[in-house]
Amino acid sequence: MNEASLPPELAVPAASRLSPDRPNYALICAAHSAALEHGESGYMDPVSGLFVMTAQYLWSQGSCCEKGCRHCPYIER
């Protein structure tokens, strides 16, 4: 497990997982940012209603799970 804080540049999702061209990109990023600010492990996606794990939570796991998480901090950028 990685106890260190998430590097700030990894709080923004990789374009391969969430394209900046996607409709509602800003809304989704705002929900993620709010969850990070409150120390939550995830948030309800404002578009789909599905639970999405935050980059900080995924970072704390220590490695990529290979499941295609939207905010995975371990993938190539």
Biopython code that builds the backbone (N, CA, C, O; Angstrom):
import numpy as np
from Bio.PDB.StructureBuilder import StructureBuilder

atoms = [
    (1, "MET", "N", (0.831, -1.195, 0.000)),
    (1, "MET", "CA", (0.000, 0.000, 0.000)),
    (1, "MET", "C", (0.867, 1.247, 0.000)),
    (1, "MET", "O", (1.934, 1.276, 0.613)),
    (2, "ASN", "N", (0.404, 2.259, -0.684)),
    (2, "ASN", "CA", (1.123, 3.520, -0.787)),
    (2, "ASN", "C", (0.467, 4.528, 0.155)),
    (2, "ASN", "O", (-0.662, 4.957, -0.079)),
    (3, "GLU", "N", (1.173, 4.902, 1.212)),
    (3, "GLU", "CA", (0.626, 5.842, 2.194)),
    (3, "GLU", "C", (0.868, 7.300, 1.805)),
    (3, "GLU", "O", (0.292, 8.200, 2.415)),
    (4, "ALA", "N", (1.709, 7.545, 0.802)),
    (4, "ALA", "CA", (2.042, 8.911, 0.398)),
    (4, "ALA", "C", (0.848, 9.590, -0.268)),
    (4, "ALA", "O", (-0.046, 8.938, -0.807)),
    (5, "SER", "N", (0.865, 10.905, -0.214)),
    (5, "SER", "CA", (-0.171, 11.681, -0.892)),
    (5, "SER", "C", (-0.006, 11.571, -2.403)),
    (5, "SER", "O", (1.102, 11.426, -2.920)),
    (6, "LEU", "N", (-1.107, 11.643, -3.074)),
    (6, "LEU", "CA", (-1.133, 11.609, -4.533)),
    (6, "LEU", "C", (-0.429, 12.837, -5.098)),
    (6, "LEU", "O", (-0.754, 13.956, -4.701)),
    (7, "PRO", "N", (0.528, 12.663, -6.014)),
    (7, "PRO", "CA", (1.122, 13.834, -6.674)),
    (7, "PRO", "C", (0.018, 14.614, -7.403)),
    (7, "PRO", "O", (-0.805, 14.006, -8.088)),
    (8, "PRO", "N", (-0.015, 15.939, -7.269)),
    (8, "PRO", "CA", (-1.114, 16.741, -7.834)),
    (8, "PRO", "C", (-1.378, 16.513, -9.320)),
    (8, "PRO", "O", (-2.529, 16.541, -9.753)),
    (9, "GLU", "N", (-0.329, 16.290, -10.100)),
    (9, "GLU", "CA", (-0.531, 16.100, -11.544)),
    (9, "GLU", "C", (-1.295, 14.815, -11.860)),
    (9, "GLU", "O", (-1.814, 14.664, -12.966)),
    (10, "LEU", "N", (-1.369, 13.888, -10.903)),
    (10, "LEU", "CA", (-2.087, 12.633, -11.138)),
    (10, "LEU", "C", (-3.558, 12.720, -10.743)),
    (10, "LEU", "O", (-4.307, 11.760, -10.925)),
    (11, "ALA", "N", (-3.974, 13.857, -10.206)),
    (11, "ALA", "CA", (-5.380, 14.034, -9.852)),
    (11, "ALA", "C", (-6.246, 14.251, -11.088)),
    (11, "ALA", "O", (-7.458, 14.044, -11.046)),
    (12, "VAL", "N", (-5.623, 14.667, -12.186)),
    (12, "VAL", "CA", (-6.346, 14.854, -13.451)),
    (12, "VAL", "C", (-6.323, 13.521, -14.196)),
    (12, "VAL", "O", (-5.251, 12.944, -14.378)),
    (13, "PRO", "N", (-7.477, 13.022, -14.629)),
    (13, "PRO", "CA", (-7.489, 11.723, -15.302)),
    (13, "PRO", "C", (-6.727, 11.731, -16.628)),
    (13, "PRO", "O", (-6.714, 12.728, -17.350)),
    (14, "ALA", "N", (-6.103, 10.616, -16.925)),
    (14, "ALA", "CA", (-5.420, 10.460, -18.213)),
    (14, "ALA", "C", (-6.462, 10.564, -19.330)),
    (14, "ALA", "O", (-7.573, 10.052, -19.195)),
    (15, "ALA", "N", (-6.107, 11.216, -20.414)),
    (15, "ALA", "CA", (-7.038, 11.404, -21.536)),
    (15, "ALA", "C", (-7.526, 10.078, -22.104)),
    (15, "ALA", "O", (-8.624, 10.005, -22.656)),
    (16, "SER", "N", (-6.719, 9.031, -21.972)),
    (16, "SER", "CA", (-7.136, 7.715, -22.477)),
    (16, "SER", "C", (-8.264, 7.113, -21.635)),
    (16, "SER", "O", (-8.956, 6.201, -22.087)),
    (17, "ARG", "N", (-8.447, 7.613, -20.429)),
    (17, "ARG", "CA", (-9.507, 7.113, -19.548)),
    (17, "ARG", "C", (-10.702, 8.055, -19.472)),
    (17, "ARG", "O", (-11.836, 7.617, -19.276)),
    (18, "LEU", "N", (-10.444, 9.353, -19.629)),
    (18, "LEU", "CA", (-11.519, 10.347, -19.635)),
    (18, "LEU", "C", (-11.072, 11.498, -20.526)),
    (18, "LEU", "O", (-10.311, 12.369, -20.106)),
    (19, "SER", "N", (-11.549, 11.485, -21.742)),
    (19, "SER", "CA", (-11.147, 12.497, -22.719)),
    (19, "SER", "C", (-11.676, 13.877, -22.335)),
    (19, "SER", "O", (-12.838, 14.013, -21.952)),
    (20, "PRO", "N", (-10.832, 14.895, -22.436)),
    (20, "PRO", "CA", (-11.303, 16.260, -22.194)),
    (20, "PRO", "C", (-12.399, 16.686, -23.177)),
    (20, "PRO", "O", (-13.115, 17.653, -22.921)),
    (21, "ASP", "N", (-12.532, 15.979, -24.287)),
    (21, "ASP", "CA", (-13.568, 16.274, -25.279)),
    (21, "ASP", "C", (-14.914, 15.651, -24.925)),
    (21, "ASP", "O", (-15.921, 15.945, -25.569)),
    (22, "ARG", "N", (-14.940, 14.810, -23.927)),
    (22, "ARG", "CA", (-16.166, 14.111, -23.555)),
    (22, "ARG", "C", (-17.191, 15.099, -22.996)),
    (22, "ARG", "O", (-16.845, 15.982, -22.211)),
    (23, "PRO", "N", (-18.440, 14.947, -23.400)),
    (23, "PRO", "CA", (-19.477, 15.790, -22.797)),
    (23, "PRO", "C", (-19.463, 15.592, -21.274)),
    (23, "PRO", "O", (-19.262, 14.477, -20.792)),
    (24, "ASN", "N", (-19.668, 16.641, -20.547)),
    (24, "ASN", "CA", (-19.712, 16.614, -19.084)),
    (24, "ASN", "C", (-18.353, 16.380, -18.421)),
    (24, "ASN", "O", (-18.290, 16.067, -17.232)),
    (25, "TYR", "N", (-17.261, 16.529, -19.189)),
    (25, "TYR", "CA", (-15.911, 16.351, -18.623)),
    (25, "TYR", "C", (-15.718, 17.235, -17.388)),
    (25, "TYR", "O", (-15.252, 16.757, -16.354)),
    (26, "ALA", "N", (-16.070, 18.510, -17.488)),
    (26, "ALA", "CA", (-15.879, 19.443, -16.370)),
    (26, "ALA", "C", (-16.720, 19.041, -15.161)),
    (26, "ALA", "O", (-16.262, 19.153, -14.024)),
    (27, "LEU", "N", (-17.926, 18.581, -15.395)),
    (27, "LEU", "CA", (-18.806, 18.150, -14.314)),
    (27, "LEU", "C", (-18.224, 16.932, -13.597)),
    (27, "LEU", "O", (-18.232, 16.861, -12.368)),
    (28, "ILE", "N", (-17.723, 15.984, -14.371)),
    (28, "ILE", "CA", (-17.115, 14.777, -13.805)),
    (28, "ILE", "C", (-15.865, 15.140, -13.008)),
    (28, "ILE", "O", (-15.669, 14.641, -11.899)),
    (29, "CYS", "N", (-15.022, 16.001, -13.563)),
    (29, "CYS", "CA", (-13.796, 16.409, -12.869)),
    (29, "CYS", "C", (-14.118, 17.173, -11.587)),
    (29, "CYS", "O", (-13.406, 17.041, -10.591)),
    (30, "ALA", "N", (-15.181, 17.965, -11.605)),
    (30, "ALA", "CA", (-15.584, 18.696, -10.401)),
    (30, "ALA", "C", (-16.028, 17.731, -9.304)),
    (30, "ALA", "O", (-15.718, 17.942, -8.131)),
    (31, "ALA", "N", (-16.745, 16.684, -9.671)),
    (31, "ALA", "CA", (-17.170, 15.683, -8.691)),
    (31, "ALA", "C", (-15.959, 14.963, -8.106)),
    (31, "ALA", "O", (-15.909, 14.703, -6.904)),
    (32, "HIS", "N", (-14.985, 14.642, -8.954)),
    (32, "HIS", "CA", (-13.756, 13.993, -8.491)),
    (32, "HIS", "C", (-12.991, 14.923, -7.556)),
    (32, "HIS", "O", (-12.536, 14.494, -6.496)),
    (33, "SER", "N", (-12.846, 16.178, -7.933)),
    (33, "SER", "CA", (-12.129, 17.150, -7.098)),
    (33, "SER", "C", (-12.794, 17.313, -5.734)),
    (33, "SER", "O", (-12.110, 17.388, -4.713)),
    (34, "ALA", "N", (-14.110, 17.366, -5.714)),
    (34, "ALA", "CA", (-14.832, 17.497, -4.447)),
    (34, "ALA", "C", (-14.583, 16.285, -3.557)),
    (34, "ALA", "O", (-14.389, 16.428, -2.350)),
    (35, "ALA", "N", (-14.589, 15.101, -4.146)),
    (35, "ALA", "CA", (-14.324, 13.884, -3.372)),
    (35, "ALA", "C", (-12.903, 13.901, -2.816)),
    (35, "ALA", "O", (-12.680, 13.517, -1.668)),
    (36, "LEU", "N", (-11.943, 14.342, -3.624)),
    (36, "LEU", "CA", (-10.557, 14.438, -3.151)),
    (36, "LEU", "C", (-10.455, 15.422, -1.989)),
    (36, "LEU", "O", (-9.801, 15.134, -0.987)),
    (37, "GLU", "N", (-11.091, 16.568, -2.118)),
    (37, "GLU", "CA", (-11.040, 17.595, -1.069)),
    (37, "GLU", "C", (-11.617, 17.103, 0.245)),
    (37, "GLU", "O", (-11.165, 17.508, 1.316)),
    (38, "HIS", "N", (-12.617, 16.227, 0.168)),
    (38, "HIS", "CA", (-13.266, 15.709, 1.373)),
    (38, "HIS", "C", (-12.651, 14.396, 1.856)),
    (38, "HIS", "O", (-13.131, 13.807, 2.825)),
    (39, "GLY", "N", (-11.599, 13.938, 1.191)),
    (39, "GLY", "CA", (-10.936, 12.703, 1.609)),
    (39, "GLY", "C", (-11.766, 11.452, 1.392)),
    (39, "GLY", "O", (-11.573, 10.446, 2.076)),
    (40, "GLU", "N", (-12.687, 11.510, 0.442)),
    (40, "GLU", "CA", (-13.552, 10.362, 0.164)),
    (40, "GLU", "C", (-12.859, 9.396, -0.790)),
    (40, "GLU", "O", (-12.033, 9.807, -1.605)),
    (41, "SER", "N", (-13.192, 8.131, -0.689)),
    (41, "SER", "CA", (-12.570, 7.118, -1.546)),
    (41, "SER", "C", (-13.163, 7.095, -2.947)),
    (41, "SER", "O", (-12.578, 6.511, -3.859)),
    (42, "GLY", "N", (-14.305, 7.719, -3.123)),
    (42, "GLY", "CA", (-14.937, 7.747, -4.432)),
    (42, "GLY", "C", (-16.100, 8.722, -4.459)),
    (42, "GLY", "O", (-16.357, 9.431, -3.486)),
    (43, "TYR", "N", (-16.793, 8.748, -5.575)),
    (43, "TYR", "CA", (-17.924, 9.654, -5.764)),
    (43, "TYR", "C", (-18.919, 9.009, -6.713)),
    (43, "TYR", "O", (-18.586, 8.079, -7.448)),
    (44, "MET", "N", (-20.132, 9.510, -6.687)),
    (44, "MET", "CA", (-21.149, 9.050, -7.624)),
    (44, "MET", "C", (-20.985, 9.854, -8.910)),
    (44, "MET", "O", (-21.047, 11.084, -8.891)),
    (45, "ASP", "N", (-20.777, 9.166, -10.012)),
    (45, "ASP", "CA", (-20.617, 9.837, -11.299)),
    (45, "ASP", "C", (-21.885, 10.644, -11.576)),
    (45, "ASP", "O", (-22.985, 10.093, -11.555)),
    (46, "PRO", "N", (-21.738, 11.950, -11.836)),
    (46, "PRO", "CA", (-22.922, 12.786, -12.046)),
    (46, "PRO", "C", (-23.684, 12.483, -13.332)),
    (46, "PRO", "O", (-24.805, 12.960, -13.508)),
    (47, "VAL", "N", (-23.100, 11.707, -14.224)),
    (47, "VAL", "CA", (-23.764, 11.368, -15.482)),
    (47, "VAL", "C", (-24.399, 9.982, -15.406)),
    (47, "VAL", "O", (-25.583, 9.819, -15.700)),
    (48, "SER", "N", (-23.608, 8.986, -15.012)),
    (48, "SER", "CA", (-24.090, 7.601, -15.015)),
    (48, "SER", "C", (-24.705, 7.162, -13.690)),
    (48, "SER", "O", (-25.497, 6.221, -13.653)),
    (49, "GLY", "N", (-24.342, 7.844, -12.602)),
    (49, "GLY", "CA", (-24.817, 7.436, -11.284)),
    (49, "GLY", "C", (-24.005, 6.305, -10.673)),
    (49, "GLY", "O", (-24.313, 5.845, -9.574)),
    (50, "LEU", "N", (-22.967, 5.852, -11.379)),
    (50, "LEU", "CA", (-22.124, 4.771, -10.868)),
    (50, "LEU", "C", (-21.078, 5.313, -9.902)),
    (50, "LEU", "O", (-20.679, 6.474, -9.998)),
    (51, "PHE", "N", (-20.634, 4.464, -8.966)),
    (51, "PHE", "CA", (-19.582, 4.843, -8.023)),
    (51, "PHE", "C", (-18.232, 4.750, -8.720)),
    (51, "PHE", "O", (-17.929, 3.747, -9.365)),
    (52, "VAL", "N", (-17.420, 5.800, -8.588)),
    (52, "VAL", "CA", (-16.102, 5.871, -9.218)),
    (52, "VAL", "C", (-15.067, 6.139, -8.129)),
    (52, "VAL", "O", (-15.235, 7.061, -7.330)),
    (53, "MET", "N", (-14.003, 5.347, -8.089)),
    (53, "MET", "CA", (-12.949, 5.533, -7.095)),
    (53, "MET", "C", (-12.065, 6.717, -7.465)),
    (53, "MET", "O", (-11.805, 6.969, -8.642)),
    (54, "THR", "N", (-11.610, 7.437, -6.452)),
    (54, "THR", "CA", (-10.743, 8.595, -6.688)),
    (54, "THR", "C", (-9.314, 8.150, -6.969)),
    (54, "THR", "O", (-8.915, 7.029, -6.652)),
    (55, "ALA", "N", (-8.560, 9.054, -7.568)),
    (55, "ALA", "CA", (-7.146, 8.792, -7.837)),
    (55, "ALA", "C", (-6.384, 8.572, -6.535)),
    (55, "ALA", "O", (-5.484, 7.733, -6.486)),
    (56, "GLN", "N", (-6.729, 9.317, -5.469)),
    (56, "GLN", "CA", (-6.036, 9.144, -4.183)),
    (56, "GLN", "C", (-6.268, 7.741, -3.638)),
    (56, "GLN", "O", (-5.332, 7.094, -3.168)),
    (57, "TYR", "N", (-7.505, 7.267, -3.699)),
    (57, "TYR", "CA", (-7.793, 5.914, -3.221)),
    (57, "TYR", "C", (-7.014, 4.885, -4.040)),
    (57, "TYR", "O", (-6.408, 3.973, -3.479)),
    (58, "LEU", "N", (-7.032, 5.032, -5.352)),
    (58, "LEU", "CA", (-6.316, 4.084, -6.212)),
    (58, "LEU", "C", (-4.817, 4.153, -5.954)),
    (58, "LEU", "O", (-4.147, 3.120, -5.954)),
    (59, "TRP", "N", (-4.281, 5.344, -5.736)),
    (59, "TRP", "CA", (-2.858, 5.532, -5.417)),
    (59, "TRP", "C", (-2.506, 4.782, -4.130)),
    (59, "TRP", "O", (-1.436, 4.184, -4.017)),
    (60, "SER", "N", (-3.425, 4.826, -3.164)),
    (60, "SER", "CA", (-3.173, 4.178, -1.872)),
    (60, "SER", "C", (-3.103, 2.655, -1.990)),
    (60, "SER", "O", (-2.589, 1.990, -1.090)),
    (61, "GLN", "N", (-3.611, 2.100, -3.083)),
    (61, "GLN", "CA", (-3.581, 0.648, -3.270)),
    (61, "GLN", "C", (-2.197, 0.141, -3.666)),
    (61, "GLN", "O", (-1.909, -1.045, -3.509)),
    (62, "GLY", "N", (-1.338, 1.022, -4.176)),
    (62, "GLY", "CA", (0.051, 0.669, -4.450)),
    (62, "GLY", "C", (0.379, 0.196, -5.850)),
    (62, "GLY", "O", (1.551, 0.171, -6.224)),
    (63, "SER", "N", (-0.620, -0.179, -6.637)),
    (63, "SER", "CA", (-0.374, -0.606, -8.017)),
    (63, "SER", "C", (-1.695, -0.618, -8.782)),
    (63, "SER", "O", (-2.776, -0.558, -8.198)),
    (64, "CYS", "N", (-1.573, -0.697, -10.097)),
    (64, "CYS", "CA", (-2.750, -0.744, -10.963)),
    (64, "CYS", "C", (-3.413, -2.117, -10.868)),
    (64, "CYS", "O", (-2.731, -3.141, -10.834)),
    (65, "CYS", "N", (-4.734, -2.132, -10.825)),
    (65, "CYS", "CA", (-5.484, -3.392, -10.767)),
    (65, "CYS", "C", (-5.824, -3.923, -12.159)),
    (65, "CYS", "O", (-6.367, -5.020, -12.292)),
    (66, "GLU", "N", (-5.502, -3.137, -13.204)),
    (66, "GLU", "CA", (-5.743, -3.538, -14.599)),
    (66, "GLU", "C", (-7.226, -3.654, -14.955)),
    (66, "GLU", "O", (-7.581, -4.408, -15.862)),
    (67, "LYS", "N", (-8.101, -2.917, -14.254)),
    (67, "LYS", "CA", (-9.534, -2.986, -14.539)),
    (67, "LYS", "C", (-10.058, -1.766, -15.286)),
    (67, "LYS", "O", (-11.261, -1.648, -15.517)),
    (68, "GLY", "N", (-9.155, -0.854, -15.667)),
    (68, "GLY", "CA", (-9.565, 0.303, -16.459)),
    (68, "GLY", "C", (-10.187, 1.433, -15.669)),
    (68, "GLY", "O", (-11.039, 2.154, -16.188)),
    (69, "CYS", "N", (-9.777, 1.601, -14.426)),
    (69, "CYS", "CA", (-10.341, 2.658, -13.585)),
    (69, "CYS", "C", (-10.125, 4.041, -14.206)),
    (69, "CYS", "O", (-9.046, 4.342, -14.717)),
    (70, "ARG", "N", (-11.144, 4.856, -14.156)),
    (70, "ARG", "CA", (-11.116, 6.193, -14.756)),
    (70, "ARG", "C", (-9.976, 7.051, -14.223)),
    (70, "ARG", "O", (-9.324, 7.755, -14.994)),
    (71, "HIS", "N", (-9.729, 7.003, -12.940)),
    (71, "HIS", "CA", (-8.739, 7.883, -12.322)),
    (71, "HIS", "C", (-7.447, 7.158, -11.952)),
    (71, "HIS", "O", (-6.729, 7.601, -11.056)),
    (72, "CYS", "N", (-7.143, 6.060, -12.623)),
    (72, "CYS", "CA", (-5.928, 5.297, -12.307)),
    (72, "CYS", "C", (-4.686, 6.189, -12.408)),
    (72, "CYS", "O", (-4.412, 6.761, -13.463)),
    (73, "PRO", "N", (-3.936, 6.305, -11.307)),
    (73, "PRO", "CA", (-2.726, 7.125, -11.339)),
    (73, "PRO", "C", (-1.500, 6.381, -11.865)),
    (73, "PRO", "O", (-0.424, 6.967, -11.988)),
    (74, "TYR", "N", (-1.655, 5.110, -12.170)),
    (74, "TYR", "CA", (-0.509, 4.280, -12.560)),
    (74, "TYR", "C", (-0.329, 4.102, -14.062)),
    (74, "TYR", "O", (0.675, 3.529, -14.487)),
    (75, "ILE", "N", (-1.265, 4.571, -14.878)),
    (75, "ILE", "CA", (-1.156, 4.347, -16.323)),
    (75, "ILE", "C", (-0.275, 5.400, -16.982)),
    (75, "ILE", "O", (-0.056, 6.480, -16.434)),
    (76, "GLU", "N", (0.224, 5.067, -18.166)),
    (76, "GLU", "CA", (1.038, 6.008, -18.949)),
    (76, "GLU", "C", (0.225, 7.244, -19.283)),
    (76, "GLU", "O", (-0.965, 7.154, -19.587)),
    (77, "ARG", "N", (0.861, 8.375, -19.225)),
    (77, "ARG", "CA", (0.175, 9.637, -19.552)),
    (77, "ARG", "C", (0.793, 10.262, -20.752)),
    (77, "ARG", "O", (0.359, 11.329, -21.185)),
]
sb = StructureBuilder()
sb.init_structure("model")
sb.init_model(0)
sb.init_chain("A")
sb.init_seg("    ")
for serial, (resi, resn, name, xyz) in enumerate(atoms, 1):
    if name == "N":
        sb.init_residue(resn, " ", resi, " ")
    sb.init_atom(name, np.array(xyz, "f"), 0.0, 1.0, " ", f" {name:<3s}", serial, name[0])
structure = sb.get_structure()
